[in-house]
Amino acid sequence: MASAVSSLHAGSGNERFNAEAASWDRNPFVHKASKHAADAIIPRFPALRSPPGPDGLDVLEIGCGTGLLSLILAPYVKRLAAVDAAEGMIDVLKTKLEGPGTPQNIVPVAVLLEDPEDRQLPPADEKEPDGKRLKFDLITSHLVLHHIPDLKTVLTTMLGCLKEGGSVALTDFENTGPESKRFHAKSRMGGVERHGIHRDTMAALMNEVGFVNVRVETAWTMDKSVEKFEGEFGDAGRPGELQGEIQRFPFVLCTGERKFCQ
Ligand SMILES: C[S@@+](CC[C@H](N)C(=O)[O-])C[C@H]1O[C@@H](n2cnc3c(N)ncnc32)[C@H](O)[C@@H]1O
């Protein structure tokens, strides 16, 4: 069953992301990370072209936040449903979409997506708004998987949202060992379910859920200012002057397809 955003359980990270929504875009790291994700994803899918051709893709982004990646991808796609569980994030995205010159093919949706037939997703047929929901050519999700309590469940939902032959392109930081915990400052651990993605574990899970042509690879690296000791950045969660040190983090791109039925 689909969950209304308001019914999210405490500790899901929803409160954290609602609280951070208004200041999210002030952090240069999230802009750079979304740019890297787009640079990793776009060349993998020849149908991602600007402007999109007649074979333009229907794209679903799960955990779009304020739409940083959605807005980069929009010119390359037919339509992009931008979904986030935090209403605050979606409100920021909606404000951006009211600005001049912004893409008109983004559909913002505030929902914790658990059901491929969630009524809040666009309908497969505009003439039947209450009918079956749209199935997508491509699903993206960037810096989200490490917040998801049950990866198997979300991967199953993704599979159910894809057309036959459709693909996922999921990006997040990689878990390379105990040092990966330093990605988040101590005060930013709310809603963090794991310290990045293990390549082999993720590939095995995607295969188990039923994806085919699964690949999980390191796609780029980024330098991030991290705490020298736990709690150094205090409640701000970001380094003050002379605080922190630089650590390099690899990021994974996880791709897989929904197989065609015989
Ligand atoms: C770290 S933020 C990343 C936001 C955005 N992708 C970016 O890079 O700027 C993670 C986002 O995922 C959202 N999220 C987490 N679990 C979700 C779920 N199951 N469905 C939809 N959104 C989810 C959170 O609300 C949050 O906005």
Ligand as a Chemical Component Dictionary entry (heavy atoms), coordinates in Angstrom:
data_LIG
# 
_chem_comp.id                   LIG 
_chem_comp.type                 NON-POLYMER 
_chem_comp.pdbx_formal_charge   0 
_chem_comp.three_letter_code    LIG 
# 
loop_
_chem_comp_atom.comp_id 
_chem_comp_atom.atom_id 
_chem_comp_atom.alt_atom_id 
_chem_comp_atom.type_symbol 
_chem_comp_atom.charge 
_chem_comp_atom.model_Cartn_x 
_chem_comp_atom.model_Cartn_y 
_chem_comp_atom.model_Cartn_z 
_chem_comp_atom.pdbx_ordinal 
LIG C1  C1  C 0  20.214 12.878 0.813  1  
LIG S1  S1  S 1  18.687 13.423 0.152  2  
LIG C2  C2  C 0  19.120 13.519 -1.566 3  
LIG C3  C3  C 0  18.212 14.443 -2.339 4  
LIG C4  C4  C 0  18.606 14.644 -3.794 5  
LIG N1  N1  N 0  18.598 13.379 -4.512 6  
LIG C5  C5  C 0  19.950 15.328 -3.907 7  
LIG O1  O1  O 0  20.944 14.651 -4.224 8  
LIG O2  O2  O -1 20.010 16.546 -3.679 9  
LIG C6  C6  C 0  17.683 11.985 0.221  10 
LIG C7  C7  C 0  16.246 12.272 -0.158 11 
LIG O3  O3  O 0  15.598 11.021 -0.327 12 
LIG C8  C8  C 0  14.268 11.161 0.149  13 
LIG N2  N2  N 0  13.788 9.806  0.420  14 
LIG C9  C9  C 0  14.321 8.896  1.266  15 
LIG N3  N3  N 0  13.625 7.749  1.208  16 
LIG C10 C10 C 0  12.643 7.949  0.273  17 
LIG C11 C11 C 0  11.597 7.132  -0.267 18 
LIG N4  N4  N 0  11.427 5.865  0.125  19 
LIG N5  N5  N 0  10.763 7.659  -1.201 20 
LIG C12 C12 C 0  10.930 8.928  -1.622 21 
LIG N6  N6  N 0  11.913 9.752  -1.145 22 
LIG C13 C13 C 0  12.755 9.261  -0.233 23 
LIG C14 C14 C 0  14.392 12.052 1.359  24 
LIG O4  O4  O 0  13.166 12.670 1.687  25 
LIG C15 C15 C 0  15.457 13.034 0.899  26 
LIG O5  O5  O 0  14.900 14.186 0.319  27 
# 
loop_
_chem_comp_bond.comp_id 
_chem_comp_bond.atom_id_1 
_chem_comp_bond.atom_id_2 
_chem_comp_bond.value_order 
_chem_comp_bond.pdbx_ordinal 
LIG C1  S1  SING 1  
LIG S1  C2  SING 2  
LIG S1  C6  SING 3  
LIG C2  C3  SING 4  
LIG C3  C4  SING 5  
LIG C4  N1  SING 6  
LIG C4  C5  SING 7  
LIG C5  O1  DOUB 8  
LIG C5  O2  SING 9  
LIG C6  C7  SING 10 
LIG C7  O3  SING 11 
LIG C7  C15 SING 12 
LIG O3  C8  SING 13 
LIG C8  N2  SING 14 
LIG C8  C14 SING 15 
LIG N2  C9  SING 16 
LIG N2  C13 SING 17 
LIG C9  N3  DOUB 18 
LIG N3  C10 SING 19 
LIG C10 C11 SING 20 
LIG C10 C13 DOUB 21 
LIG C11 N4  SING 22 
LIG C11 N5  DOUB 23 
LIG N5  C12 SING 24 
LIG C12 N6  DOUB 25 
LIG N6  C13 SING 26 
LIG C14 O4  SING 27 
LIG C14 C15 SING 28 
LIG C15 O5  SING 29 
# 
